[in-house]
């Protein structure tokens, strides 16, 4: 199966099927333009006689996945809008790398999660078995599952408010330990910065960060002050910085 996609100067995206067969599309999916490109490929493919052929969409960093509910009355439910668009493409299978919540899989038809475990395992072994840190209550379940598979020690943390002020609670002994914070997405990374500072204040030796989807929209200057090194995939974007080690995902250009 071969296809080509091009973009006109006005922003229009168009696709052409060059060789027909089973359709497997791998994309970042981190922008509406990216999803429109996929939709144009699928529309062109559907126009041909596809009886007996298979279609699969692999999304590496789904846009809007943190907007997994209607936060306030009168606001749009963005993940539902995005999911409806993906459902309209009618792929037989949709695979999503490390979705932010189960709501994503509930909204997108025929969807399954692609595990991030192998990336965490590589990081864990490269750092010589550090203490795993779950950054908040929402991440604890998946981090606990990883810790069990790795036979690793895990310490949970959580951010609470005391008299209106945010305070990080850490449940465990960090004395001279190397720590690896594990989570799914880093937007700006300020939460991880605060957590790393608190881990070191309580005795941690070095603090590393693993996230599957590394956006880091505000750069790394502040993060360098408290985090020793960052590990992530290139699911969201490619990063060229000595401070970051990226795992390259096959199929992403």
C-alpha positions in Angstrom: 0.0 0.0 0.0 1.5 3.3 -1.1 0.1 6.9 -1.0 1.3 10.4 -1.2 0.0 13.5 0.5 0.6 17.1 -0.4 -0.4 20.5 1.0 -1.4 23.5 -1.1 -0.4 27.0 -0.3 -3.8 27.8 1.1 -3.5 25.0 3.6 -5.6 22.4 1.8 -4.4 18.8 2.2 -4.9 16.2 -0.5 -3.9 12.6 -0.9 -3.5 10.1 -3.7 -3.4 6.3 -3.5 -0.4 5.1 -5.6 -0.6 1.3 -4.9 -3.7 -0.3 -3.4 -3.6 -2.8 -0.5 -4.1 -3.0 3.2 -4.0 0.5 4.7 -1.8 1.2 7.8 -1.3 4.9 8.6 1.1 6.0 11.5 0.9 9.6 12.5 1.6 11.8 15.5 -2.0 13.0 15.5 -0.9 16.0 17.6 -2.7 18.5 15.4 -5.9 18.9 13.6 -4.0 19.2 10.3 -2.4 15.9 11.0 -5.8 14.2 11.5 -7.1 15.9 8.3 -4.2 14.5 6.4 -5.1 11.0 7.7 -8.8 11.6 6.7 -7.8 12.5 3.2 -5.8 9.3 2.8 -8.6 7.2 4.2 -11.2 8.9 1.9 -9.1 8.2 -1.2 -8.6 4.6 0.0 -12.3 4.1 0.6 -13.1 5.2 -2.9 -11.3 2.1 -4.2 -12.6 -1.5 -4.0 -11.4 -2.4 -0.5 -13.4 -5.6 0.1 -11.2 -8.0 2.0 -8.6 -5.3 2.8 -7.7 -4.1 6.3 -7.3 -0.5 7.6 -5.4 0.5 10.7 -4.6 3.9 12.2 -1.7 4.3 14.7 -1.8 7.6 16.6 1.3 8.4 18.6 0.3 11.6 20.5 -3.4 12.3 20.2 -4.3 16.0 20.3 -6.8 17.0 23.1 -6.5 13.8 25.1 -6.2 15.7 28.4 -9.6 17.4 27.6 -11.3 14.2 28.6 -14.4 15.8 30.1 -16.5 18.9 29.9 -14.7 21.0 32.5 -17.3 23.8 32.8 -20.9 24.3 31.7 -21.1 25.9 28.3 -17.6 24.7 27.2 -16.9 22.2 24.5 -16.0 18.6 25.2 -12.9 18.7 23.0 -11.8 15.0 23.1 -15.4 14.0 22.1 -15.2 16.3 19.1 -11.8 14.9 18.1 -13.0 11.3 18.7 -16.1 11.8 16.6 -13.8 13.0 13.7 -11.6 9.9 14.0 -14.7 7.6 14.3 -16.0 9.2 11.0 -12.9 7.8 9.2 -14.1 4.3 10.0 -10.8 2.5 10.5 -11.0 -1.2 11.4 -8.4 -0.7 14.2 -7.1 2.4 16.0 -4.0 2.1 18.2 -3.0 4.9 20.5 0.3 5.2 22.3 -0.1 5.7 26.1 -3.5 7.5 26.1 -3.9 9.9 29.0 -7.1 8.2 30.3 -9.5 5.4 29.6 -12.0 8.0 28.3 -10.0 8.1 25.0 -10.5 4.4 24.4 -14.1 4.6 25.4 -14.8 7.4 22.9 -12.8 6.1 19.9 -14.3 3.1 18.2 -12.2 -0.1 17.7 -9.3 1.4 19.8 -6.6 -0.1 21.8 -3.7 1.3 23.8 -0.1 0.9 22.8 2.0 0.2 25.9 4.8 2.6 26.9 6.4 -0.1 29.1 9.4 -0.9 26.9 10.4 2.8 26.9 10.2 3.0 30.7 12.1 -0.3 31.0 15.0 1.0 28.8 15.2 4.1 30.9 15.1 2.1 34.2 17.9 -0.2 33.1 20.0 2.7 31.6 19.8 4.4 35.0 20.8 1.3 36.9 17.4 0.6 38.6 16.4 3.9 40.2 13.5 4.4 42.6 10.3 5.0 40.7 8.2 8.0 41.6 4.5 8.3 40.8 3.8 12.1 40.4 0.2 12.1 41.4 -2.8 10.0 42.3 -3.9 9.7 38.7 -0.7 8.2 37.6 -0.3 5.8 40.5 -2.1 2.8 39.1 -0.1 2.6 35.8 3.2 3.4 37.6 2.4 0.7 40.1 1.8 -1.8 37.3 5.2 -0.9 35.8 7.0 -1.2 39.1 5.6 -4.7 39.5 6.8 -5.8 36.1 10.2 -4.4 36.8 10.3 -5.6 40.4 11.2 -2.0 41.2 10.6 0.1 44.3 7.9 2.7 44.0 7.2 5.8 46.0 3.9 7.7 45.4 3.6 11.5 45.6 0.7 13.8 45.4 0.0 17.5 45.2 -2.5 18.8 47.8 -3.5 22.3 49.0 -2.8 23.4 52.6 -4.4 26.7 53.5 -4.8 27.4 49.8 -1.1 26.8 49.0 0.1 23.8 46.9 2.1 21.3 48.8 3.8 18.1 47.5 3.4 15.0 49.8 6.0 12.2 49.3 5.4 8.8 51.0 8.8 7.1 51.5 12.5 7.3 52.3 14.6 9.1 49.6 17.9 9.2 51.4 20.7 9.3 48.7 18.5 7.5 46.2 18.4 8.2 42.4 14.7 8.7 41.4 12.8 8.4 38.1 9.5 10.2 37.8 7.2 8.4 35.3 4.2 10.0 33.6 2.5 10.3 30.3 2.6 14.0 29.2 4.8 17.0 29.9 3.3 20.2 28.6 5.5 22.8 30.3 6.8 20.5 33.0 6.4 22.9 36.0 4.7 20.2 38.1 7.8 17.9 37.5 10.1 20.8 38.4 8.4 21.3 41.8 8.3 17.6 42.5 12.0 17.2 41.6 12.9 20.0 44.0 10.9 18.5 46.8 12.5 15.0 46.1 16.0 16.5 46.4 15.0 18.5 49.5 14.0 15.3 51.1 17.3 13.6 50.3 17.2 12.3 46.8 20.6 12.2 45.0 19.6 12.6 41.4 16.1 13.0 39.8 15.3 11.9 36.3 12.1 12.3 34.3 10.4 9.9 31.9 7.3 11.0 29.9 6.0 9.3 26.8 4.7 12.5 25.2 7.3 15.3 25.6 5.9 18.6 24.5 8.0 20.9 26.7 6.4 24.0 25.3 8.4 26.4 27.5 11.8 25.0 26.9 14.2 23.4 29.4 15.9 26.3 31.3 13.9 26.0 34.5 13.7 22.2 34.4 17.5 21.9 34.3 17.6 23.5 37.8 16.0 20.5 39.4 16.0 17.6 37.0 19.2 15.8 36.0 18.0 14.4 32.6 14.8 13.8 30.7 13.8 10.7 28.7 10.8 10.7 26.3 9.7 9.4 22.9 9.5 11.6 19.8 5.7 10.9 19.7 4.9 14.7 19.9 8.0 16.2 18.3 11.7 15.7 17.7 14.0 17.3 20.2 17.6 18.1 19.7 19.0 18.9 23.1 21.7 17.2 25.2 19.4 17.4 28.2 16.9 15.0 26.6 17.2 11.4 25.4 14.5 10.5 22.9 13.3 7.0 21.8 12.5 7.2 18.1 9.1 5.6 17.1 9.1 3.7 13.8 7.0 5.3 11.1 7.3 8.9 12.3 9.2 11.2 10.0 
